[in-house]
Amino acid sequence: MNSRTFRKAALCVALGACIGAMAPMAMAQSATGAVAGRATAGDQITIINTATGTSRTVTVGTDGSYRLTQLPIGDYRLQLVRNGQPVGDGVVVNVTIGGTTAVNLGTEGALVNLDVVEVVGSRVINRVDVYSTEVSTTINREELARLPVAQSLTSVALLAPGVITGNSSFGGISFGGSSVAENSVFINGLNVTDFYRRQSFSTAPFDFFQEFQVKTGGYSVEFGRATGGVLNAVTRRGSNEFDGGVTFTFEPAALESTAKDHYYDDGNINVRSSRDHDSFMKANVWASGPVVKDRVFLFAMYEQREGNAGYTNALGSTWTETEGSNGFWGAKLDWNITDNHLLELLAFSDKTETGLNAYAYNWANATTTSFTGSSTSQGGGDSGSITYTGRFGENFTAKAMYGVNQSRALVFSPADGACSQVLIDNASYGTAYAAMGRPPVSCHPSPSSSVVDHHDEREVGRLDFEWSLGDHLVRFGLDRELMSTERSTFYPGPTQQRYTVYGRTTPFPNQVLGNNVPLPAGVDAFVMGRRRIDGGKFDTTANAWYVEDIWSVTPSLVLNLGVRVDAFENKTAAGGSFIKMDNLVSPRLGFSWDVKDDGRMKLFGNAGRYYLPVTNNINYTFAGGLIDEYTYWALNGWQQATNPVTGASYMTPVLGAQIGPVDDDMNVTVGDLRQSVDRDLEAVYQDEFILGFQGMISQTWSWGVNGTYRKMEGALDDVRINAICGVRHGTLFPIANPGDELTLWGTTAMGCAQDGWVTIDTSKEGYITVGSNRIVGYKDPRRTYKAVEFQIDRAWDDKWAFNASYLWSKLEGNHEGPVNSDTNYGDTGMVQHWDHPANNERYGDLFNDHRHQVKLRGSYKLNEMWTFGSTLTALSGAPITAFGVTWPDENFAVASFTTEGSGGGTGWICVANCGVWDQRVHEFTERGAFGRMPWTYNLGASVTWTFPVDGIDLRARFSIYNLLNEQEVINVRQRYESSPGTVRPYFGTGTRWQSPRYAQLVVSWNF
């Protein structure tokens, strides 16, 4: 063997950050990887984990192919064995999460596919993964260490093309046009996704992770319960070497740029934030090594976090300080019982507690004037799993996992019993409030938090099997999740109401309140009190089984044929079935064609169906009941009061005469559940089609292009029904499939001929208009996403690396999904799209429609001491859509005349005769008719210093995020009218902006 061949044969084979990396041979949520390739038929391939010493052996098939699956990520030595004797020097390979590393061995045991891999110091990188049929991005902690990437799973996901932040008030991330409530997150195969609203997830300390995979489309049948994307993370693990380290992270307030204050065109305050500041630091210590050499290994980490922040409210009249001191921890134990049997234990905690102190604040003098009170919020929880993997012979593998994921959300204050919250509507009452001197108007320290006691727990059980049968790799398995929620919420104060003060915006009698009563003449200001109470304990179960055949039809063509069958059941507090959907069949089909049978280029495609489960907030609300009532009073001035907790003085509104009845239209009563949910409810699913190409330019460069089409033709939400039998009755909000058939229990009291089940077509009927008494239905829900992605990648060669992607996409429909970002309404599955037939009439550009996305990342090693990194994201603006409050030929407030977010809104704008409902003249406006928000740019830069002494692993990385300090608007007010014909003065003004520039210093010492 010549020196060049020997050097390359001894190198590490690793799947780098190439385009469309896939894991067709990894299962149990792809927490492992695989090695596959070609060699001489009848020879044996032995793979040895260099860190733990465990080994496996397979025999090369008669077709000259072999594969080794279910390998924990890490370094391995691959050795060719013939007649019981090793041949050649072996090859060191690196197995990545969800990836298949291709290694072809010649008769002498050396690599023979050198022309399609790149030598990178001690690595060889596959530029094209010919085993892949999905679209995903894989990145490890070594690459992240060279880049300015914030230390969060969300920041890692945002590196992938097609993944953007949710710019509504409830945040989150959007994959491929989906809403922020459609994703799944896994840690070592354990599902840690929030199942109450599906907008967040649990996490371990960031330094606890080894590798990440961001799946943006085409994922195989072991993944389900997501119509957006999947974030798959694997933690670090112990080895036969004793290692340890410490890492310090600093984000000082002194290195944070000042946020801008924002004012309306009339000079009034929109948002003051120029005095906001926050600082953060954390330190972790970790240790790794053998408990029993070659058999039992432990990796453990403890991290202490310290953070504090100070900020004003939007008007600059209050000052709030928060402080948190929290310990996070994680541990991973691996027991190699034998080389063929592995037991893994994972445990981590992300519990937090944050204290809050609130003060009255004088903006002019930049001083606090009095202490308002304190509150405490708690979050996070403990999670863990135990996983067994057994290999029985060369061809059969079984895996079993049991896990628990816990989370909590508690908010409480000493003022909860005595103090109600009072808010000021800045748009209508801001001038009058400024004239008062902007005094504190509540004795409660929090302006908007409810009193919350929330606990979630998910129990997971999985069985996965893999059977190699010649050209077929058959995979099958099942899983079950039991998801329990125990929660109570209410507003603080003796009346359990939250009060908002408004000013008159329209002359009498045109200003109509939410209870459909005109604001009386002579009343120039009023108070709205909202009372919202819920509570209970509820369970949901999700079961699934799957089977998949990965068929190597020829050495260059792989077919992935699979089916997944899901079942969901949401239960009442008594344990009875509330929503039950089963036999949800999801076919998946993928292919990968090695075009020239040399590993240089491939054509791949995927088609599949994906189902979305019903979140726990649905059975919590509809099977447990909800009080959501609005009461209106004339404002009779202000009077001074004394804070019962702190003794400070404040001003409190004086309630005058009540205006009209209590609006209880949003209440959900638990009576006959046959009127709370459609008897024949169908689950929401999305069909997805992907076609792509990936090619190798050289040993360092690769490129690719793929197209994606996603179509969601259904919705599951609460739907306003007031005419089940064609006769007006009290309003129902059953969970249903709008635009489809609905079956509820009808009664003679509701105008039905007899008591019994009634089925109607909600695309034509179910709602009767007020005044005109027309029977109408709802438009069919639709959402489509079309995208073309181009990407070019230059692999790290111990000198520099570069990745660039451009994505063109178009997102259209008449609903976003299970949340409503247009009106900042994030109660998943109850989001106003179907609160009235007018709300979903328009089909057009949706909130998450950003036509152009450009993402760049790169790193450059100047010498052994200095490395530089940079990232850039450029995103075109989202559409601006106008929402009106009425519908032609109806005497009803489709959207609230009082609050911007309540009720959704319509595409109809009143332009003449707006005072009398049956004489109004409306104009119809399309989605996005008012233009788009501006492009946003986010440039990051980092420099890493490495201590230039062999044997000492000491480094420091200084990163700057949003280097250009861009603070463009990313969300605006889209409610066009405050009442029919009255344009809200602040329509189109900003509500959220890019975060200002900040810096981070990370110092690590590994020993």
PyMOL commands that set and color helices and strands:
alter all, ss='L'
color gray80, all
select helices_A, chain A and resi 3-9+114-116+141-144+153-157+206-208+253-255+426-435+616-622+673-675+748-750+821-823+837-840+917-919
alter helices_A, ss='H'
color red, helices_A
select strands_A, chain A and resi 12-14+33-38+44-49+55-59+65-71+74-82+85-95+100-102+117-120+123-126+135-140+163-165+173-175+184-187+190-191+209-217+230-235+243-251+262-263+269-271+277-292+296-312+318-338+341-349+352-362+367-380+382-392+396-412+422-424+451-469+472-490+498-503+525-554+557-571+577-594+601-612+627-642+649-658+684-696+701-712+717-718+735-736+741-746+756-761+767-768+775-776+783-794+800-813+844-845+852-861+866-875+908-912+921-924+936-946+953-961+969-972+977-979+982-983+990-993+998-1006
alter strands_A, ss='S'
color yellow, strands_A
deselect
rebuild
show_as cartoon
